[in-house]
């Protein structure tokens, strides 16, 4: 099915995404009809500020909506000081970047620690923390990885390499992996959750989550995120900054797993940042240019698709930079 083309909007206010959203049962809308599609029982209806009521999707009877207000309440409970950057679409997808005050020096730039959470009302982008679904983290007893915020381009950069124990392990994975890279089974020890969990909680999936249980699980997963830790992804970012590329090398933008039009926009962004910062092209600027294009351009890609492509681009550029 063709997906509606959408361009993410930028906001720094919870109010833009914490609007009413509720299920409307098809049986109530069509009382005289026998509904045979058991996997399509409820309409997900929301109304953004100043907008009309919108049907974002049709879901099964046991599907549970995660209203953004539930996320907001947990974040406000955990963190006294943070800056908010939200990218959202009119189709009901949300990328929520919680920017913390802690700064990290990466090469010649100051980045801020952040947390990226995704959610959707159309079912296209699952709820996730730092690129991992809640179910995956609970099943593996792991904690979220890292992400960082780069003010130059307002990019939220996901910690795509944080699931590896050390750099040699990651480099070996890059050499031996196929084009369709998958996460390794062995995860970094810093991501393990040492707290004891109720074994029953791990078996509760999104479709059966109550608001109370969701907030409890989210709190447990985020409670340690304000602590500043060294990450493998940060090490690779520093390596990216040292890897300068010439104009011929920039042709690799055409080989990255992104649509042609986005590759062109990434190239334009790369040139812009070179002029703005007065520095030569590098893997660091190239990765940030692609990230900027992915999350700001109009496209039929869902937010979930954009994050998947961002991860693949990160690994492909890392592979080239270590070659």
Backbone bond lengths (Angstrom), bond angles and torsions (degrees), N, CA, C in turn:
res aa  C-N    CA-C-N  psi(-1)  N-CA   C-N-CA  omega(-1)  CA-C   N-CA-C  phi
1 X - - - 1.457 - - 1.522 109.46 -
2 X 1.321 117.23 133.24 1.452 121.90 -179.44 1.527 109.75 -70.02
3 X 1.341 115.00 133.63 1.458 120.05 -179.48 1.519 109.65 -95.82
4 X 1.328 116.61 142.82 1.456 122.17 -178.27 1.528 109.60 -65.15
5 X 1.334 116.27 132.56 1.453 120.82 177.26 1.526 109.46 -68.37
6 X 1.328 116.31 136.92 1.465 120.03 -177.51 1.516 109.69 -146.14
7 X 1.324 115.23 149.18 1.458 121.42 175.24 1.520 108.00 -115.55
8 X 1.332 117.94 125.40 1.463 119.64 -179.01 1.535 111.73 -61.23
9 X 1.321 115.47 137.28 1.453 121.95 173.23 1.524 108.69 -94.77
10 X 1.322 116.25 151.63 1.459 122.07 -179.02 1.519 109.94 -107.27
11 X 1.335 116.69 135.78 1.464 121.12 179.49 1.524 109.55 -148.11
12 X 1.323 116.34 156.55 1.465 121.40 173.70 1.525 110.91 -122.51
13 X 1.342 115.75 23.03 1.462 120.44 -177.95 1.529 110.90 -129.48
14 X 1.329 115.49 129.41 1.461 120.29 175.12 1.528 111.33 -58.47
15 X 1.323 116.42 -30.38 1.465 120.04 -174.17 1.525 112.68 -60.21
16 X 1.331 116.66 -25.83 1.464 119.72 -178.24 1.532 112.54 -72.79
17 X 1.339 116.87 -18.61 1.470 118.90 -178.56 1.530 113.09 -123.59
18 X 1.318 117.14 -6.87 1.470 120.08 -179.62 1.527 110.83 -97.78
19 X 1.307 115.67 53.57 1.460 121.26 178.86 1.529 109.48 -96.13
20 X 1.344 118.03 164.90 1.474 120.64 -178.21 1.524 112.22 -60.73
21 X 1.308 116.36 135.58 1.462 122.73 174.50 1.523 107.85 -143.58
22 X 1.330 116.07 132.71 1.460 120.66 -174.31 1.529 110.40 -148.57
23 X 1.336 116.73 157.93 1.468 119.41 173.50 1.525 110.58 -83.78
24 X 1.316 115.48 143.74 1.460 121.77 173.16 1.524 106.34 -124.27
25 X 1.318 116.62 119.28 1.457 120.02 -172.87 1.527 110.98 -77.89
26 X 1.323 114.43 133.70 1.462 119.43 179.41 1.526 111.36 -60.08
27 X 1.323 116.72 -33.53 1.460 120.37 179.58 1.526 111.70 -62.92
28 X 1.339 117.00 -30.02 1.462 120.62 177.16 1.523 111.62 -78.67
29 X 1.335 116.23 -33.64 1.456 120.75 179.98 1.529 110.96 -75.25
30 X 1.336 115.45 -36.43 1.471 121.72 -177.10 1.535 109.31 -123.81
31 X 1.326 117.39 68.71 1.468 120.37 -174.63 1.525 114.09 -65.00
32 X 1.315 118.37 -22.16 1.467 121.38 -176.89 1.527 112.66 -92.64
33 X 1.329 116.71 5.95 1.463 120.20 -176.54 1.530 110.71 -114.29
34 X 1.320 115.22 145.43 1.454 121.72 171.47 1.525 107.11 -91.25
35 X 1.325 117.44 115.25 1.465 121.84 -175.85 1.524 108.71 -91.32
36 X 1.323 116.48 109.32 1.461 121.83 -175.94 1.528 112.62 -86.30
37 X 1.318 117.37 -22.80 1.470 120.17 -178.96 1.523 109.33 -78.67
38 X 1.330 116.18 90.07 1.467 120.95 -176.06 1.526 112.64 -66.69
39 X 1.337 117.24 -20.69 1.462 119.75 178.57 1.522 111.75 -86.67
40 X 1.310 118.19 2.29 1.469 122.53 178.94 1.522 107.89 -134.91
41 X 1.341 116.13 88.52 1.452 121.16 -173.49 1.527 114.25 -117.97
42 X 1.334 117.16 -22.21 1.466 118.67 -176.13 1.527 111.35 -135.43
43 X 1.315 114.29 140.05 1.460 121.36 173.77 1.527 108.77 -88.57
44 X 1.324 116.54 137.29 1.465 120.85 175.77 1.523 106.90 -98.07
45 X 1.331 115.70 109.67 1.469 121.68 -171.76 1.525 109.67 -116.80
46 X 1.317 115.57 129.38 1.452 120.99 176.95 1.516 110.94 -136.03
47 X 1.313 115.83 163.68 1.465 120.66 179.27 1.517 109.43 -138.51
48 X 1.347 115.64 104.19 1.456 121.07 178.67 1.522 110.48 -69.52
49 X 1.340 118.46 157.50 1.465 121.19 179.92 1.525 111.95 -54.63
50 X 1.310 116.39 124.95 1.454 121.44 178.60 1.517 114.97 76.26
51 X 1.329 116.96 4.99 1.457 120.14 -177.66 1.519 112.50 -110.92
52 X 1.317 115.47 177.84 1.463 121.75 177.19 1.520 109.49 -87.72
53 X 1.321 115.72 165.18 1.452 119.50 173.03 1.524 109.36 -64.58
54 X 1.320 116.06 133.54 1.466 121.79 -174.27 1.516 110.32 -124.40
55 X 1.325 116.41 133.86 1.463 120.95 172.76 1.518 107.05 -90.21
56 X 1.326 116.67 110.42 1.459 120.98 -176.79 1.531 112.50 -85.29
57 X 1.313 117.25 -28.14 1.462 119.47 -178.39 1.507 111.16 -173.43
58 X 1.328 115.22 171.01 1.462 122.49 175.43 1.523 107.06 -123.85
59 X 1.320 116.26 120.98 1.458 120.22 -172.13 1.533 111.46 -122.36
60 X 1.334 114.74 173.31 1.459 121.19 179.30 1.527 110.28 -73.02
61 X 1.319 115.90 169.73 1.461 120.91 -174.93 1.524 112.84 -65.34
62 X 1.350 117.68 -31.80 1.467 119.45 -176.06 1.526 112.63 -94.98
63 X 1.330 118.05 7.64 1.465 120.92 179.42 1.527 109.59 -71.58
64 X 1.334 116.56 132.52 1.463 121.53 179.72 1.520 109.93 -110.24
65 X 1.319 116.53 125.54 1.464 121.00 175.90 1.526 108.89 -73.05
66 X 1.339 115.98 143.26 1.463 120.77 171.07 1.529 107.00 -109.44
67 X 1.326 118.45 93.91 1.470 120.06 178.64 1.528 110.48 -62.88
68 X 1.302 116.76 141.23 1.465 120.26 -178.83 1.522 112.88 -61.40
69 X 1.321 116.92 -23.58 1.460 119.62 179.75 1.529 111.10 -64.23
70 X 1.337 117.86 -28.89 1.472 120.96 176.76 1.521 110.75 -66.18
71 X 1.340 116.04 -38.67 1.462 120.56 177.77 1.525 109.57 -66.54
72 X 1.320 114.87 -43.87 1.469 119.97 -179.02 1.526 111.28 -58.47
73 X 1.303 117.59 -43.33 1.465 121.11 -177.64 1.525 111.40 -62.98
74 X 1.336 117.78 -39.44 1.467 120.86 179.65 1.526 110.42 -69.68
75 X 1.330 116.75 -44.20 1.466 120.98 -179.95 1.524 110.48 -61.51
76 X 1.325 117.81 -44.63 1.463 121.18 179.95 1.528 111.83 -65.42
77 X 1.315 116.26 -30.14 1.459 120.32 178.72 1.529 111.41 -72.62
78 X 1.324 116.21 -33.97 1.469 120.84 -175.27 1.521 113.91 -86.17
79 X 1.327 117.72 -36.28 1.456 120.92 -169.57 1.521 111.34 -123.65
80 X 1.332 115.24 124.08 1.460 120.56 179.12 1.524 111.67 -79.51
81 X 1.326 115.79 -33.98 1.461 119.88 -175.86 1.522 109.59 -129.31
82 X 1.292 116.27 118.88 1.464 121.34 174.91 1.521 108.63 -160.34
83 X 1.325 114.48 159.62 1.465 121.95 174.41 1.518 107.62 -111.52
84 X 1.302 116.14 144.78 1.459 121.05 -174.71 1.520 110.62 -110.19
85 X 1.329 115.98 132.03 1.457 121.37 170.06 1.526 107.86 -130.68
86 X 1.310 115.99 119.34 1.462 121.20 -177.18 1.522 109.14 -118.57
87 X 1.316 116.35 133.64 1.454 121.97 168.72 1.525 106.80 -117.19
88 X 1.338 115.47 124.18 1.457 119.40 -175.12 1.522 109.79 -140.59
89 X 1.313 115.31 159.44 1.464 120.60 178.92 1.528 109.44 -118.92
90 X 1.307 115.52 159.58 1.464 120.55 177.79 1.526 110.98 -71.23
91 X 1.337 117.07 -11.17 1.457 120.99 178.25 1.519 112.54 -87.04
92 X 1.344 117.33 2.36 1.460 120.56 173.85 1.509 115.71 91.95
93 X 1.333 117.16 37.91 1.463 121.57 175.22 1.523 109.38 -121.64
94 X 1.351 115.68 146.45 1.456 119.78 -171.90 1.532 110.75 -140.16
95 X 1.332 115.34 132.43 1.459 122.42 169.33 1.523 106.27 -117.44
96 X 1.325 116.48 114.41 1.459 122.39 -172.33 1.528 108.50 -111.11
97 X 1.323 116.41 113.72 1.461 121.92 -177.53 1.523 109.19 -105.08
98 X 1.325 115.81 113.06 1.464 122.13 177.94 1.521 106.96 -93.62
99 X 1.326 117.93 106.66 1.459 122.61 -174.47 1.526 108.87 -95.50
100 X 1.315 115.71 118.72 1.463 122.05 -176.51 1.527 110.48 -92.22
101 X 1.336 118.21 159.67 1.473 120.50 -175.99 1.522 114.21 -72.17
102 X 1.343 118.50 -16.41 1.461 120.93 -176.61 1.529 110.74 -68.69
103 X 1.336 116.41 129.93 1.453 121.53 179.26 1.520 111.05 -107.04
104 X 1.326 114.99 150.32 1.458 121.68 176.88 1.515 108.44 -130.43
105 X 1.330 116.05 137.38 1.452 120.83 177.49 1.522 108.62 -88.69
106 X 1.329 115.92 116.56 1.461 121.79 178.15 1.515 107.30 -116.94
107 X 1.330 115.81 101.66 1.452 118.95 -175.75 1.515 109.81 62.41
108 X 1.321 115.95 -121.86 1.461 119.70 -178.89 1.509 114.11 -97.81
109 X 1.334 118.07 12.07 1.463 120.55 -176.67 1.527 111.03 -123.74
110 X 1.326 114.75 152.82 1.461 121.93 173.64 1.527 108.69 -101.93
111 X 1.330 115.92 117.36 1.456 121.45 176.74 1.519 109.08 -110.49
112 X 1.315 116.13 159.06 1.463 121.11 177.77 1.519 110.39 -111.28
113 X 1.327 114.31 141.37 1.453 118.61 174.89 1.527 108.96 -65.80
114 X 1.322 115.72 145.90 1.458 119.24 -179.74 1.521 109.64 -151.83
115 X 1.307 115.49 173.00 1.458 122.93 174.02 1.519 107.30 -129.93
116 X 1.318 116.27 131.39 1.457 120.74 178.53 1.518 109.29 -110.97
117 X 1.320 115.68 119.86 1.459 121.61 177.58 1.523 108.24 -116.19
118 X 1.316 117.23 139.11 1.458 120.47 176.37 1.522 109.50 -117.45
119 X 1.326 114.89 153.04 1.460 121.11 179.14 1.531 107.12 -157.44
120 X 1.298 116.88 163.07 1.468 119.54 175.15 1.522 109.83 -156.32
121 X 1.329 114.20 157.51 1.459 121.55 173.80 1.520 111.78 -106.85
122 X 1.336 116.37 -5.90 1.467 119.62 179.43 1.531 112.72 -101.00
123 X 1.345 116.94 -1.09 1.453 120.55 178.38 1.515 114.46 79.96
124 X 1.340 118.24 2.09 1.463 121.55 -176.80 1.521 112.95 -84.00
125 X 1.325 116.80 -28.66 1.461 121.66 -179.79 1.523 108.71 -123.80
126 X 1.337 118.40 114.51 1.463 119.94 -177.38 1.520 111.74 -70.44
127 X 1.316 115.99 157.83 1.461 118.65 173.45 1.522 107.97 -66.35
128 X 1.327 116.04 129.65 1.461 120.07 -179.51 1.517 110.38 -146.68
129 X 1.328 115.13 159.09 1.457 123.00 176.05 1.520 106.75 -124.48
130 X 1.307 116.88 119.15 1.461 121.92 -179.95 1.530 111.53 53.36
131 X 1.323 117.26 38.14 1.451 120.93 174.82 1.513 115.81 86.76
132 X 1.337 118.43 -0.44 1.462 121.91 178.50 1.527 109.83 -117.47
133 X 1.325 116.55 137.38 1.456 119.10 176.39 1.516 109.82 -70.85
134 X 1.309 115.84 155.66 1.455 120.52 -179.71 1.527 110.99 -61.47
135 X 1.326 116.87 -40.31 1.461 120.97 -180.00 1.524 110.99 -60.12
136 X 1.336 117.07 -43.19 1.466 121.09 179.74 1.517 111.25 -62.21
137 X 1.322 116.82 -44.14 1.459 119.86 -178.18 1.521 111.53 -67.07
138 X 1.324 117.45 -40.78 1.453 120.25 -179.76 1.527 111.10 -68.92
139 X 1.334 116.97 -39.55 1.464 120.32 179.64 1.522 111.83 -65.57
140 X 1.345 117.23 -31.19 1.460 121.30 -178.99 1.528 112.85 -99.35
141 X 1.335 116.62 4.06 1.469 121.59 -178.16 1.530 110.95 50.68
142 X 1.308 116.85 42.27 1.461 121.33 -177.80 1.517 110.75 -114.07
143 X 1.323 114.62 160.38 1.456 121.62 177.43 1.524 110.02 -101.63
144 X 1.326 117.96 160.91 1.466 119.97 179.49 1.520 111.77 -62.93
145 X 1.326 116.13 153.58 1.456 120.84 173.66 1.519 109.96 -77.93
146 X 1.315 115.89 -154.75 1.456 120.28 -177.18 1.521 110.45 -112.25
147 X 1.296 115.66 168.13 1.457 121.82 165.57 1.518 106.71 -151.40
148 X 1.323 115.65 162.51 1.457 120.73 -177.60 1.521 109.96 -136.44
149 X 1.306 114.87 154.46 1.459 121.42 -178.84 1.520 108.92 -113.07
150 X 1.326 115.61 129.75 1.469 122.15 179.63 1.522 108.12 -112.66
151 X 1.330 116.23 112.51 1.465 121.19 -172.82 1.520 112.74 -69.10
152 X 1.329 118.79 -27.69 1.460 121.68 -176.53 1.519 111.24 -54.91
153 X 1.321 115.34 -42.65 1.467 119.14 -177.50 1.524 112.01 -120.85
154 X 1.342 116.52 7.98 1.461 122.13 -177.94 1.525 110.97 55.55
155 X 1.337 115.59 40.21 1.465 121.37 179.93 1.516 110.87 -92.86
156 X 1.323 115.76 137.92 1.447 121.69 167.42 1.518 107.67 -97.69
157 X 1.329 117.41 117.96 1.462 122.24 -173.12 1.528 109.76 -107.03
158 X 1.316 115.75 118.07 1.463 121.39 -175.98 1.519 111.11 -79.99
159 X 1.329 115.82 146.58 1.469 121.54 179.41 1.514 111.80 -82.50
160 X 1.326 116.74 72.21 1.459 120.90 -171.68 1.525 113.45 -69.51
161 X 1.321 118.54 -17.43 1.472 119.90 -178.38 1.527 112.88 -103.15
162 X 1.321 117.66 3.77 1.463 120.17 -172.61 1.522 114.14 -71.77
163 X 1.334 118.13 -11.25 1.461 119.36 -179.80 1.525 111.98 -83.96
164 X 1.346 117.05 2.10 1.449 120.77 178.14 1.528 110.25 -100.87
165 X 1.315 115.55 147.18 1.452 120.56 -175.97 1.522 111.71 -70.12
166 X 1.328 117.40 -43.89 1.453 120.93 -176.60 1.524 109.50 -152.83
167 X 1.338 115.23 167.13 1.459 120.77 -175.92 1.530 113.32 -60.52
168 X 1.342 120.24 -45.17 1.476 118.42 179.02 1.534 112.78 -57.96
169 X 1.323 116.91 -36.60 1.464 120.21 178.31 1.519 110.69 -63.98
170 X 1.320 115.91 -42.26 1.469 120.36 179.61 1.524 110.73 -66.26
171 X 1.329 117.24 -43.66 1.464 121.03 -179.49 1.523 110.62 -63.69
172 X 1.317 116.79 -37.89 1.456 120.28 177.62 1.527 110.85 -65.64
173 X 1.332 115.64 -39.30 1.471 120.02 177.53 1.517 111.28 -63.29
174 X 1.336 116.05 -40.40 1.460 119.94 178.52 1.529 111.10 -61.08
175 X 1.313 117.17 -40.59 1.458 120.99 -178.44 1.522 111.84 -68.88
176 X 1.336 116.60 -38.39 1.453 119.42 -173.17 1.503 115.82 -96.05
177 X 1.342 116.60 -6.90 1.463 118.79 -175.31 1.512 111.21 -80.92
178 X 1.325 115.31 159.21 1.458 121.22 176.37 1.517 109.23 -83.79
179 X 1.339 117.25 177.93 1.458 120.55 179.32 1.517 111.19 -62.47
180 X 1.321 116.48 -35.63 1.471 120.24 177.63 1.510 107.26 -91.66
181 X 1.350 116.23 88.67 1.454 120.61 -171.75 1.526 110.51 -75.07
182 X 1.319 115.26 141.65 1.457 120.92 175.76 1.509 108.96 -121.22
183 X 1.308 116.42 157.97 1.454 120.73 -179.30 1.522 110.91 -68.18
184 X 1.333 118.47 143.02 1.453 120.61 176.56 1.512 110.60 -72.48
185 X 1.314 116.26 155.00 1.450 120.05 178.84 1.521 111.28 -72.77
186 X 1.336 116.32 -30.91 1.451 120.49 -177.70 1.511 109.73 -83.72
187 X 1.314 117.43 122.28 1.453 120.95 -176.58 1.519 110.53 -110.45
188 X 1.331 114.56 159.24 1.453 120.14 -177.70 1.520 110.59 -64.85
189 X 1.330 114.81 141.82 1.465 118.90 -177.44 1.518 112.12 -65.17
190 X 1.336 117.61 -27.43 1.466 119.77 -179.11 1.516 111.45 -69.07
191 X 1.319 116.96 -14.61 1.456 119.44 -177.78 1.527 112.06 -93.93
192 X 1.325 117.24 -8.42 1.451 119.91 179.86 1.509 110.76 -69.13
193 X 1.306 116.56 139.86 1.447 121.28 179.43 1.518 108.90 -93.49
194 X 1.328 118.00 110.35 1.459 120.01 -176.66 1.513 114.01 -75.77
195 X 1.317 117.97 -14.83 1.457 120.21 -177.67 1.518 110.86 -70.37
196 X 1.300 116.42 147.22 1.463 121.27 178.34 1.510 109.43 -79.13
197 X 1.310 115.38 134.09 1.451 120.00 -178.51 1.514 110.32 -114.04
198 X 1.314 114.60 149.30 1.449 120.19 171.81 1.517 107.83 -65.17
199 X 1.348 119.16 119.89 1.460 119.72 -176.93 1.516 113.21 -59.52
200 X 1.317 117.37 -21.90 1.456 119.61 178.91 1.504 112.88 -72.02
201 X 1.342 116.57 -27.41 1.450 120.54 -177.81 1.512 111.30 -65.28
202 X 1.324 117.26 -36.90 1.453 121.24 -175.83 1.519 112.36 -63.26
203 X 1.304 117.32 -21.84 1.456 120.09 -176.05 1.532 112.67 -91.70
204 X 1.323 116.99 -3.07 1.456 120.18 -177.90 1.521 109.09 -88.31
205 X 1.315 117.92 117.08 1.449 122.52 -177.13 1.523 110.50 -98.64
206 X 1.330 115.00 171.16 1.457 121.62 -175.45 1.522 112.36 -51.47
207 X 1.323 117.20 -40.00 1.454 120.11 -174.83 1.524 112.36 -66.74
208 X 1.342 117.81 -17.57 1.469 120.18 -178.15 1.533 112.71 -116.41
209 X 1.318 117.31 11.36 1.453 120.37 -177.13 1.523 111.39 -73.49
210 X 1.316 115.51 129.32 1.456 119.61 168.91 1.522 107.17 -88.38
211 X 1.337 118.53 156.93 1.469 120.10 179.34 1.527 112.55 -56.13
212 X 1.326 117.23 -39.49 1.464 121.26 -178.27 1.525 111.24 -66.12
213 X 1.334 116.67 -43.79 1.457 120.75 -178.97 1.530 110.47 -68.41
214 X 1.326 116.66 -40.25 1.457 119.92 177.76 1.527 110.68 -58.64
215 X 1.326 117.20 -47.48 1.461 119.96 -178.39 1.521 111.78 -66.07
216 X 1.323 117.31 -34.78 1.456 120.96 177.12 1.531 110.64 -63.40
217 X 1.328 116.35 -47.23 1.455 120.62 -179.58 1.525 111.39 -65.81
218 X 1.324 117.04 -43.01 1.457 121.15 -179.82 1.522 110.73 -62.02
219 X 1.324 116.93 -41.78 1.468 121.26 178.56 1.525 110.52 -59.64
220 X 1.337 116.96 -45.70 1.463 121.17 -178.38 1.527 111.94 -63.62
221 X 1.330 116.49 -34.75 1.453 120.19 -178.11 1.530 112.66 -77.87
222 X 1.326 117.48 -27.69 1.461 120.90 -175.95 1.521 114.44 -98.81
223 X 1.315 117.68 -10.18 1.457 120.57 -168.78 1.526 112.89 -61.40
224 X 1.329 119.71 -27.25 1.458 120.64 -178.31 1.515 114.35 -100.73
225 X 1.324 117.62 8.35 1.462 120.47 -172.01 1.523 114.16 -76.62
226 X 1.323 118.14 -13.19 1.465 119.24 179.79 1.523 111.79 -78.35
227 X 1.339 117.85 -12.32 1.456 120.96 -179.70 1.523 110.24 -76.53
228 X 1.326 115.36 136.80 1.460 120.51 -178.37 1.526 109.26 -85.74
229 X 1.330 116.23 124.62 1.453 121.53 -178.93 1.527 109.55 -133.80
230 X 1.341 114.78 148.76 1.464 119.32 172.75 1.525 108.21 -74.29
231 X 1.317 116.91 140.16 1.455 120.83 -178.23 1.516 110.56 -127.76
232 X 1.320 115.74 155.45 1.456 120.51 177.99 1.528 111.14 -66.81
233 X 1.319 116.55 -36.17 1.460 119.29 178.63 1.522 111.09 -60.56
234 X 1.332 117.70 -39.33 1.464 120.88 178.20 1.522 110.73 -62.31
235 X 1.325 116.97 -37.75 1.464 120.88 176.83 1.517 111.03 -62.33
236 X 1.323 116.71 -40.34 1.464 120.84 179.78 1.526 110.52 -70.99
237 X 1.329 117.53 -35.02 1.465 120.02 175.08 1.534 110.25 -59.17
238 X 1.323 116.89 -42.95 1.460 120.19 178.56 1.529 110.53 -63.19
239 X 1.329 115.98 -39.02 1.461 120.51 176.64 1.529 110.34 -63.84
240 X 1.325 117.35 -40.25 1.462 121.72 177.09 1.527 110.89 -58.31
241 X 1.336 116.93 -40.43 1.458 120.76 -177.23 1.525 111.83 -67.26
242 X 1.321 116.36 -28.59 1.461 120.59 -179.52 1.526 112.32 -84.93
243 X 1.323 117.02 -12.68 1.457 120.86 -177.20 1.512 112.07 -93.57
244 X 1.322 117.11 85.86 1.460 121.04 -179.85 1.525 109.95 -77.35
245 X 1.314 114.88 147.45 1.461 120.52 -177.91 1.524 109.19 -127.71
246 X 1.343 116.58 152.10 1.459 120.65 177.32 1.526 109.34 -96.57
247 X 1.313 116.08 -178.50 1.470 120.16 -176.57 1.525 111.82 -63.08
248 X 1.338 115.77 -34.09 1.468 118.93 178.64 1.521 110.50 -66.11
249 X 1.351 116.12 -39.98 1.470 120.11 179.60 1.521 111.83 -65.73
250 X 1.345 116.21 -27.82 1.460 119.38 -179.03 1.528 111.94 -65.46
251 X 1.328 116.27 -14.70 1.466 119.69 177.09 1.522 111.77 -63.51
252 X 1.346 116.43 -15.78 1.459 118.45 178.68 1.534 111.47 -65.34
253 X 1.339 116.52 -15.95 1.464 119.09 173.89 1.519 110.65 -57.30
254 X 1.339 115.96 -33.45 1.461 120.54 -179.60 1.525 112.17 -72.76
255 X 1.339 116.66 -18.89 1.470 120.41 -177.86 1.520 112.41 -96.38
256 X 1.322 117.09 -7.22 1.464 119.94 -178.99 1.526 110.51 -72.10
257 X 1.326 117.55 152.08 1.482 121.14 -175.24 1.515 113.50 -77.84
258 X 1.327 116.36 57.41 1.463 121.29 177.78 1.526 108.58 -131.46
259 X 1.330 118.50 155.56 1.465 120.56 178.10 1.523 112.29 -57.52
260 X 1.319 115.87 150.69 1.466 121.85 -176.01 1.525 111.79 -56.46
261 X 1.330 116.77 -43.31 1.462 119.91 -177.99 1.522 111.25 -63.85
262 X 1.332 117.37 -37.47 1.463 120.23 178.24 1.523 110.57 -69.58
263 X 1.333 117.37 -34.10 1.469 120.80 176.83 1.528 110.23 -62.87
264 X 1.328 116.93 -39.34 1.460 120.74 177.70 1.529 111.10 -64.87
265 X 1.330 116.50 -42.29 1.462 120.11 178.81 1.524 110.98 -66.94
266 X 1.329 116.67 -34.99 1.465 120.56 177.33 1.525 110.43 -65.08
267 X 1.326 116.73 -39.23 1.467 120.39 178.57 1.521 110.48 -64.13
268 X 1.326 117.78 -40.98 1.461 121.32 177.54 1.529 110.66 -63.54
269 X 1.315 115.97 -41.04 1.467 119.68 178.82 1.530 111.08 -66.25
270 X 1.322 116.77 -38.04 1.462 121.37 177.84 1.520 110.37 -59.00
271 X 1.327 117.40 -46.73 1.463 121.68 178.55 1.533 111.39 -62.60
272 X 1.334 116.06 -40.16 1.466 120.67 -179.50 1.528 110.73 -61.64
273 X 1.333 117.05 -45.38 1.465 119.34 -177.89 1.526 111.70 -70.66
274 X 1.321 117.69 -32.28 1.461 119.57 174.66 1.521 110.69 -59.63
275 X 1.334 116.26 -45.06 1.469 120.12 179.26 1.523 110.92 -68.47
276 X 1.318 116.49 -41.58 1.461 121.02 -177.44 1.524 112.02 -63.70
277 X 1.330 116.25 -44.14 1.464 121.22 -175.42 1.522 112.97 -93.14
278 X 1.327 116.37 -14.88 1.451 119.86 179.54 1.517 113.18 67.84
279 X 1.333 117.44 37.78 1.462 121.63 -178.49 1.523 109.51 -130.21
280 X 1.332 114.78 164.62 1.459 120.36 179.04 1.524 110.68 -76.17
281 X 1.312 114.61 163.11 1.458 120.69 178.61 1.528 110.42 -67.22
282 X 1.320 116.04 144.78 1.471 121.46 -179.14 1.519 109.18 -148.43
283 X 1.327 115.72 169.87 1.462 119.88 175.34 1.530 109.98 -61.28
284 X 1.314 116.52 -32.63 1.468 121.51 179.50 1.530 110.50 -63.70
285 X 1.329 116.80 -49.70 1.460 119.79 178.88 1.527 110.98 -65.81
286 X 1.320 116.46 -35.60 1.452 120.19 -179.20 1.529 110.79 -65.85
287 X 1.328 116.12 -45.36 1.465 119.06 179.64 1.525 111.00 -63.63
288 X 1.323 116.85 -43.10 1.465 119.73 179.96 1.521 111.91 -66.37
289 X 1.332 117.06 -33.18 1.461 120.42 177.96 1.522 110.75 -65.84
290 X 1.333 116.74 -41.50 1.465 120.44 177.98 1.525 110.20 -66.60
291 X 1.332 116.60 -43.09 1.459 121.10 178.98 1.525 110.34 -59.27
292 X 1.327 115.94 -43.30 1.469 120.59 179.43 1.524 110.99 -61.69
293 X 1.324 116.42 -45.86 1.467 120.19 -179.63 1.521 111.07 -64.50
294 X 1.314 117.10 -42.01 1.463 120.59 -177.53 1.524 111.97 -60.44
295 X 1.328 116.98 -40.97 1.459 119.73 -170.88 1.524 114.53 -103.02
296 X 1.338 116.42 9.38 1.463 119.19 176.87 1.523 113.58 -126.65
297 X 1.316 117.64 -14.98 1.458 120.45 -174.55 1.522 111.93 -87.36
298 X 1.316 115.67 151.95 1.463 120.96 171.62 1.511 108.54 -72.25
299 X 1.314 117.06 131.35 1.462 121.16 -177.34 1.518 108.75 -162.27
300 X 1.323 115.59 159.55 1.460 120.22 174.05 1.530 111.15 -82.38
301 X 1.336 117.00 -1.51 1.463 121.35 176.37 1.526 110.01 -68.00
302 X 1.317 116.62 136.26 1.459 119.74 172.29 1.522 108.69 -74.83
303 X 1.324 117.24 166.59 1.464 119.36 175.87 1.521 110.59 -60.81
304 X 1.325 116.57 -37.17 1.461 120.22 177.94 1.527 110.66 -61.87
305 X 1.333 117.11 -42.13 1.466 121.23 176.74 1.525 110.84 -61.16
306 X 1.309 116.60 -41.07 1.467 120.79 -177.99 1.525 110.81 -64.09
307 X 1.336 116.56 -41.24 1.465 119.23 178.26 1.527 111.26 -66.35
308 X 1.321 116.95 -39.09 1.465 119.95 178.25 1.523 111.09 -62.20
309 X 1.333 116.74 -42.78 1.462 120.25 178.39 1.527 111.01 -67.11
310 X 1.321 116.99 -37.86 1.457 121.08 178.11 1.524 110.16 -59.72
311 X 1.319 117.23 -41.99 1.463 120.76 179.06 1.529 110.93 -64.85
312 X 1.328 116.77 -44.54 1.461 120.18 -179.94 1.528 111.25 -63.07
313 X 1.336 116.68 -39.47 1.464 120.70 177.94 1.522 110.36 -63.70
314 X 1.329 117.03 -43.37 1.464 121.28 179.58 1.525 110.42 -57.08
315 X 1.331 117.03 -48.87 1.460 120.26 -177.88 1.527 111.64 -66.97
316 X 1.330 116.53 -38.16 1.468 119.07 -178.81 1.530 110.65 -67.53
317 X 1.327 117.33 -41.77 1.453 119.52 177.02 1.523 111.60 -67.10
318 X 1.327 116.93 -36.77 1.468 119.50 176.90 1.529 110.43 -62.70
319 X 1.320 115.36 -42.81 1.468 119.65 178.70 1.532 110.76 -60.07
320 X 1.309 117.60 -43.67 1.467 121.52 179.88 1.533 111.11 -67.11
321 X 1.332 116.15 -39.74 1.473 119.54 -177.08 1.524 112.62 -69.12
322 X 1.350 117.34 -27.42 1.459 120.98 179.51 1.520 112.99 -91.28
323 X 1.322 116.63 -7.05 1.476 120.43 -176.51 1.532 110.94 -67.44
